[in-house]
Amino acid sequence: MTNQDEGLKREIGVWGLVSNSINIIVGAGIFLIPVIVFERLGTGSILAFIICGILMMLIMLSFAEIGTRITKTGGAYSYIEEAFGKYAGFLTTNIFIFGASVMANAAVANGLADTLAYFFPIFTMQWVRILLFFLIFSGLAYLNVKGISKAMSLVKFVTIAKLSPLILIILFGWIYMKPANLVWTFTPTLSDVGEMSLILIFAFVGAETALNVGGEIKNPKKTIPKGIILSILAVVLLYTSIQITAQGILGNELLDFRSAPLAEVAMRMIGPIGATIVIIGASFSMFGNLSGMTLNMPRVLYAAARDNVVPIKPLAHIHSKYATPNVSIIVYAAMGFIFAVTGEFKELAILSSVSYLVIYLGVVLAVIKFRHTNGTQSIDTYHTPGGYIIPAISVIVIIWLFTNLAWAEVKAMLIFIGILTLIYFAIQLLKRNIKKI
């Protein structure tokens, strides 16, 4: 087991990990996805949420196991790099940054614009959306270059602001539900569920990101499995309850409120005040997600440049006054802006989900490799019950999800991996030639 002392204090306990995971997972998705899923699956939507939650739990159990075996900071990158070497680590870093993170940021930015459009139709106009995206990403870049104090206080505030309206809807929504709206009238096919799972994955991802602080989690063997399992269970319960409430109150009318379905739910419950609360909560949730990603992910880009994983030295520049990786922050924010302008929530969410699935597959295969080469000898490592059964099922599930992708999406990912492969070996060749000189 890799348990390096990185000079960091192990202070994060079970509930700290749970709150961190939930804060990352609950972003833009749940405020917009109910109507997207209902459009395809109708009254069978609830089943899709439950199935996707179970699938994510299987995958996260692999993260729980390998997270107690390799407890240094770095999360999925560290797991895959240690299992399969620098080439795999290079692919993971770039797929995570450019595929998963940037695409997710762009999707969330579009989700924020769609939500604001519920009250302010001007946000449906393309030039207004572009201006909004520019202000968001340039503002976040500016704040992050200068540094943000009291970050944890901001995270706690955003978490309360995003969860409060959702919990209120669940607690009081049953009063306004119509039983007829929940009558099962459509059983989705396996193909239907698979296609929608690619969207739902976007709403569930994030628990693995909380393990990036592996070097600061105390008693990893107990904390990581409990934290991961509890956070996924809590999110599945939250999402399923929200979907039941939305369907129960709106029924087929859910399709008439694509930009902000939960705002309309709150409107039906307590009038304009309710809708306003949800819009504010959703906006805080999405902005908090963007702020957190813009704070954390440029550091990965900076580290990759510092370690020559990404051969662009300016990305490793540190601001002389603010001591922040200013070039990486600006580049990351610029990429988020470009993708936000050129894409829409649904397609960006799918592309982000594809990137996450590639990373998930790498982590599950790493678990299988470590089990094969090292067995289960370490008493300090959590071992998922059933031997190879859960990792094997996870591999099958991920491959099944891949089969539901459109060929254009598969081709785009293969081209991306091909380009990264060429870049990696070009870098290695250049390094060897420099050594000979």
C-alpha positions in Angstrom: 0.0 0.0 0.0 1.2 3.5 -0.9 0.8 5.7 2.2 3.3 8.5 1.7 3.8 11.3 4.2 3.4 14.3 2.0 3.7 16.8 4.9 -0.1 17.2 5.0 -2.2 16.8 8.1 -4.7 13.9 8.1 -7.7 15.8 9.5 -10.6 14.8 7.2 -13.0 12.3 8.9 -16.0 10.4 7.6 -18.5 13.3 7.8 -15.9 15.7 6.3 -15.5 13.3 3.4 -19.3 12.8 3.0 -20.0 16.6 3.0 -17.1 17.2 0.5 -18.4 14.4 -1.8 -22.0 15.6 -1.7 -21.0 19.2 -2.3 -19.1 18.1 -5.4 -21.7 15.7 -6.7 -24.8 17.9 -6.3 -24.1 20.5 -8.9 -26.1 21.6 -11.9 -27.4 18.2 -13.0 -30.3 17.7 -10.6 -31.8 21.1 -11.3 -32.1 20.3 -15.1 -31.9 16.5 -15.6 -35.4 15.5 -14.3 -37.1 16.8 -17.4 -34.4 15.4 -19.8 -34.8 11.9 -18.3 -38.6 12.2 -18.2 -38.8 13.2 -21.8 -37.3 9.8 -22.8 -38.4 7.5 -20.0 -41.7 9.0 -18.8 -43.0 7.4 -15.6 -40.1 5.0 -15.7 -37.6 7.8 -14.9 -37.5 6.9 -11.3 -36.2 3.4 -12.2 -33.3 5.0 -14.2 -32.2 7.0 -11.1 -32.2 4.0 -8.9 -30.3 1.8 -11.5 -27.7 4.5 -12.2 -27.2 4.9 -8.4 -26.6 1.2 -8.0 -24.1 1.3 -11.0 -22.3 4.2 -9.5 -22.1 2.5 -6.1 -20.4 -0.6 -7.7 -17.8 1.7 -9.4 -17.3 3.7 -6.2 -16.6 0.5 -4.2 -13.5 0.1 -6.4 -12.5 3.7 -5.6 -13.0 2.9 -1.9 -10.7 -0.1 -2.1 -7.9 1.5 -4.1 -8.2 4.7 -2.2 -7.2 2.8 1.0 -4.3 1.1 -0.9 -2.9 4.4 -2.4 -3.5 7.2 0.1 -1.4 9.9 -1.4 -2.9 13.0 -2.9 -3.9 12.8 -6.6 -7.0 10.6 -6.6 -7.7 8.7 -9.9 -4.5 10.0 -11.5 -2.4 8.5 -8.7 -4.2 5.2 -8.8 -3.9 4.7 -12.6 -0.3 6.0 -12.8 0.9 3.7 -10.0 -0.9 0.7 -11.5 0.0 1.2 -15.2 2.8 3.7 -15.4 3.5 7.2 -16.8 1.8 6.7 -20.2 -1.5 5.8 -18.5 -1.0 8.6 -16.0 -0.4 11.1 -18.9 -3.7 10.0 -20.5 -5.6 10.2 -17.3 -4.4 13.7 -16.5 -5.3 15.1 -19.9 -8.6 13.3 -20.2 -9.5 14.5 -16.7 -8.6 18.1 -17.3 -9.6 18.6 -20.9 -12.3 16.0 -21.2 -14.1 15.7 -17.9 -13.4 18.9 -16.1 -13.6 21.5 -18.9 -16.6 19.9 -20.5 -18.3 19.7 -17.1 -17.6 23.4 -16.5 -19.0 24.3 -19.9 -22.1 22.2 -19.2 -22.7 23.8 -15.8 -22.3 27.3 -17.3 -25.0 26.5 -19.9 -27.1 25.1 -17.1 -26.8 28.3 -15.2 -27.8 30.3 -18.3 -30.8 28.0 -18.8 -31.9 28.4 -15.2 -31.6 32.2 -15.3 -33.7 32.2 -18.5 -36.7 31.0 -16.4 -37.1 34.5 -14.9 -35.1 36.5 -17.5 -35.9 35.3 -21.1 -33.1 37.5 -22.3 -30.7 34.7 -21.4 -32.1 32.6 -24.3 -30.3 35.1 -26.7 -26.9 33.8 -27.8 -25.1 37.1 -27.4 -26.3 37.5 -23.9 -25.2 34.0 -23.0 -21.8 34.6 -24.5 -21.5 37.8 -22.4 -22.6 35.9 -19.3 -20.0 33.1 -19.9 -17.3 35.7 -20.4 -18.1 37.5 -17.2 -18.3 34.2 -15.3 -15.0 32.7 -16.5 -13.1 35.9 -16.6 -14.3 36.9 -13.1 -13.4 33.5 -11.7 -10.0 33.6 -13.3 -9.4 37.1 -11.8 -10.5 36.0 -8.4 -8.4 32.8 -8.5 -5.3 34.6 -9.8 -5.5 37.0 -6.8 -6.4 34.1 -4.4 -9.6 33.5 -2.5 -9.6 33.7 1.3 -11.8 31.7 3.6 -12.4 29.1 1.0 -14.0 26.6 3.4 -16.6 29.2 4.6 -17.6 29.8 1.0 -18.0 26.0 0.4 -20.2 25.6 3.5 -22.3 28.6 2.4 -22.8 27.3 -1.1 -23.6 23.8 0.1 -26.3 25.1 2.4 -27.7 27.4 -0.3 -27.9 24.6 -2.9 -29.3 21.9 -0.6 -31.9 23.9 1.3 -34.4 24.4 -1.6 -34.1 20.7 -2.6 -34.7 19.5 0.9 -37.7 21.8 1.3 -39.2 20.5 -2.0 -38.8 16.9 -0.7 -40.2 17.6 2.8 -43.3 19.5 1.7 -43.8 18.4 -2.0 -45.8 15.3 -1.1 -48.7 17.6 0.0 -49.1 18.8 -3.6 -48.5 15.5 -5.5 -51.2 13.9 -7.6 -51.1 10.0 -7.3 -52.2 9.7 -10.9 -49.0 11.4 -12.1 -47.0 8.5 -10.6 -48.9 5.6 -12.1 -46.5 3.4 -14.1 -47.5 3.7 -17.7 -44.2 3.0 -19.5 -41.5 0.4 -18.9 -38.2 1.6 -20.4 -36.0 -0.8 -22.4 -32.5 -1.6 -21.4 -31.3 0.5 -24.3 -33.4 3.5 -23.0 -31.9 3.2 -19.5 -28.4 2.9 -21.0 -28.8 6.0 -23.0 -30.2 8.0 -20.1 -27.5 6.7 -17.8 -25.0 8.6 -19.9 -26.8 11.7 -18.9 -27.4 10.6 -15.3 -23.7 9.8 -14.8 -23.1 13.5 -15.1 -25.3 14.1 -12.1 -23.6 11.4 -10.0 -19.9 12.1 -10.7 -17.9 13.8 -8.1 -17.4 11.4 -5.2 -14.1 10.3 -6.7 -12.9 13.9 -6.8 -13.2 14.1 -3.0 -10.4 11.4 -2.9 -8.0 13.9 -4.5 -7.2 14.9 -0.9 -6.2 11.4 0.0 -3.1 12.6 1.8 -5.3 14.5 4.3 -7.8 11.8 5.1 -7.4 10.2 8.5 -7.7 6.5 9.1 -8.2 5.9 5.3 -9.2 2.2 5.7 -12.4 3.1 7.6 -13.0 6.7 6.5 -12.9 6.2 2.7 -15.3 3.3 2.4 -17.8 4.8 4.9 -17.5 8.2 3.3 -17.9 7.1 -0.2 -20.8 4.7 0.5 -22.7 7.1 2.7 -22.4 10.0 0.2 -23.6 7.9 -2.8 -26.6 6.5 -0.7 -27.5 10.1 0.3 -27.3 11.4 -3.2 -29.4 8.4 -4.6 -32.1 9.1 -2.0 -32.0 12.9 -2.7 -32.2 12.5 -6.5 -34.9 9.8 -6.4 -37.0 11.8 -4.0 -36.6 14.9 -6.2 -37.7 13.0 -9.3 -40.7 11.5 -7.6 -41.8 14.9 -6.3 -41.3 16.6 -9.7 -43.3 13.9 -11.5 -45.9 13.8 -8.8 -46.6 17.5 -8.9 -46.2 18.3 -12.6 -46.8 14.9 -14.4 -46.6 15.3 -18.2 -46.4 19.1 -17.7 -42.8 18.6 -16.7 -41.9 18.7 -20.4 -43.2 22.3 -20.6 -40.6 23.6 -18.2 -37.2 22.4 -19.7 -35.2 25.4 -18.5 -36.0 25.1 -14.8 -38.3 22.2 -13.9 -37.7 22.4 -10.1 -38.5 26.1 -10.1 -41.9 25.3 -11.5 -42.4 22.6 -8.9 -41.7 25.2 -6.2 -44.0 27.7 -8.0 -46.8 25.2 -7.7 -46.0 24.6 -4.1 -45.7 28.1 -2.6 -45.9 30.5 -5.5 -43.3 32.9 -7.0 -41.3 33.0 -3.7 -40.7 29.2 -4.0 -39.6 29.5 -7.6 -37.3 32.4 -6.7 -35.7 30.3 -3.8 -35.0 27.4 -6.2 -33.6 29.7 -8.9 -31.3 31.3 -6.3 -30.3 27.9 -4.9 -29.6 26.4 -8.4 -27.6 29.5 -9.3 -25.5 29.2 -6.1 -25.1 25.5 -6.8 -23.8 26.0 -10.3 -21.7 29.0 -9.6 -20.2 27.2 -6.6 -19.4 24.2 -8.8 -17.7 26.4 -11.4 -15.8 28.3 -8.6 -14.5 25.1 -7.0 -13.4 23.6 -10.3 -11.7 26.8 -11.4 -9.9 26.9 -8.1 -8.7 23.2 -8.1 -8.3 22.0 -11.6 -5.8 24.6 -12.8 -3.5 23.3 -10.1 -3.5 19.9 -11.8 -2.7 21.6 -15.1 0.1 23.5 -13.3 1.5 20.4 -11.7 1.4 18.5 -15.0 3.4 21.3 -16.6 5.8 21.4 -13.6 6.4 17.6 -13.9 6.7 17.9 -17.7 3.6 15.7 -18.2 2.2 18.6 -20.3 5.2 20.1 -22.2 4.1 23.7 -22.0 6.4 25.4 -19.5 4.4 28.7 -19.2 1.6 26.7 -17.5 4.0 26.1 -14.6 4.5 29.9 -14.1 3.8 31.3 -10.6 2.6 34.8 -10.2 5.3 36.9 -8.4 2.9 38.8 -6.2 0.0 36.5 -5.6 1.9 33.2 -5.6 -0.8 31.5 -7.8 -0.5 29.5 -11.0 -1.9 32.4 -13.0 -1.2 31.2 -16.5 -2.8 27.8 -15.8 -5.8 29.5 -14.3 -6.3 31.8 -17.3 -5.9 29.0 -19.8 -8.3 26.7 -17.9 -10.9 29.5 -17.7 -10.5 30.3 -21.4 -11.1 26.7 -22.3 -14.2 26.6 -20.2 -15.5 29.8 -21.9 -14.8 28.4 -25.4 -16.6 25.1 -24.8 -19.5 26.9 -23.0 -20.1 29.1 -26.1 -19.9 26.2 -28.6 -22.0 23.6 -26.8 -25.2 23.0 -24.9 -25.9 21.4 -21.5 -27.0 18.0 -22.8 -24.3 17.3 -25.3 -21.5 18.7 -23.0 -22.8 16.6 -20.1 -22.6 13.4 -22.3 -19.0 14.3 -23.5 -18.0 14.9 -19.9 -19.6 11.6 -18.8 -17.7 9.8 -21.5 -14.4 11.1 -20.1 -15.4 10.2 -16.6 -16.2 6.7 -17.8 -12.8 6.3 -19.3 -11.2 7.3 -16.0 -13.6 5.0 -14.0 -12.6 2.1 -16.3 -8.9 2.8 -15.6 -9.5 2.8 -11.9 -11.5 -0.4 -11.8 -8.8 -2.2 -13.9 -6.2 -0.8 -11.5 -8.1 -2.5 -8.7 -8.1 -5.8 -10.6 -4.4 -5.5 -11.3 -3.5 -4.8 -7.6 -5.6 -7.7 -6.5 -3.9 -10.0 -8.9 -0.3 -8.9 -8.2 -0.6 -8.0 -4.5 -3.5 -10.1 -3.3 -5.3 -9.0 -0.2 -2.4 -9.3 2.2 -2.4 -5.7 3.6 -4.5 -5.4 6.8 -4.6 -1.6 6.3 -6.5 -1.9 3.0 -10.3 -2.0 2.6 -11.3 -5.1 0.6 -14.5 -5.0 -1.4 -16.5 -8.2 -0.6 -16.8 -10.9 -3.3 -13.2 -10.9 -4.6 -13.2 -10.0 -8.3 -17.0 -10.0 -8.7 -17.8 -6.3 -8.1 -14.8 -5.0 -10.1 -15.7 -7.4 -12.9 -19.4 -6.3 -12.9 -18.2 -2.7 -12.9 -16.1 -3.3 -16.0 -19.1 -4.9 -17.7 -21.3 -2.0 -16.7 -18.9 0.6 -18.0 -18.5 -1.2 -21.3 -22.3 -1.5 -21.6 -22.6 2.3 -21.1 -20.0 2.8 -23.8 -22.1 0.7 -26.2 -25.0 3.3 -25.8 -22.8 6.1 -27.1 -23.3 7.5 -30.6 -20.5 6.7 -33.0 -19.6 10.4 -33.2 -18.9 10.5 -29.5 -16.8 7.2 -29.5 -14.9 8.5 -32.5 -14.2 11.8 -30.8 -12.8 10.1 -27.7 -10.7 7.7 -29.8 -9.2 10.6 -31.8 -8.5 12.5 -28.5 -6.7 9.5 -27.0 -4.8 9.0 -30.3 -3.6 12.6 -30.3 -2.6 12.3 -26.6 -0.7 9.1 -27.4 1.2 10.8 -30.3 2.1 13.7 -28.0 3.3 11.5 -25.2 5.6 9.5 -27.4 6.8 12.6 -29.2 7.8 14.0 -25.7 9.6 10.8 -24.8 11.5 10.8 -28.1 12.4 14.5 -27.6 13.7 13.8 -24.1 15.9 10.9 -25.3 17.4 13.1 -28.1 18.1 15.9 -25.6 19.9 13.4 -23.3 22.1 12.3 -26.2 23.2 15.9 -26.9 
